[in-house]
Amino acid sequence: MKLAVWTARGLLAALFLYAGVVKLGMSEQFAVTIAQFYLLPTAGVHLLAALLPWLEIFAAILLLIPRTARVGALVIAVLLAVFIAALTWAWSQGFTFGCGCLGTTEDEPVSGNQIPHAIARDVALLALTLLLAARRTAAARPPG
């Protein structure tokens, strides 16, 4: 079971490290993607585009450190919940742009199915993250 937990933490951390690093290198393109959601004013868009990659990287690092793994899982869970809410709202409005989750490129084809797939992926990742947070909590409790 420990190997499964370590593997899940490692894969989730790798995903968020990758996402954060990719977004750091394309903050202007990422800001354009965020702006397409029409949820934030321009200043908020640029602030989120600058801070979110660092938050993803920081949460991933926390997840890799045994003493802070639960905090990292909880931060990632909050991020995923926000992502799911934003994506669900965008989908309900009929938007079909790319989510920018793992970076974006101008050549990337966008289809109407991209947002529902991103929502499904994020829901699955949220479930895994909550299991990791709960597992860590259960392991930290004294027996009895």
Buried (B, 14 or more C-beta within 10 A) or exposed (E): EEEEBEEBBEEBBEBBBBBBBBBBEBBEBBBBBBBBBEBBEEEEBBBBBBEBBEBBBBBBBBBBEEEBBBBBBBBBBBBBBEBBEBBBBBBEEEBEBBBBBEBBEEEEEEEEEBBEEBBEBBBEBBEBBBEBBEBBEEEEEEEE
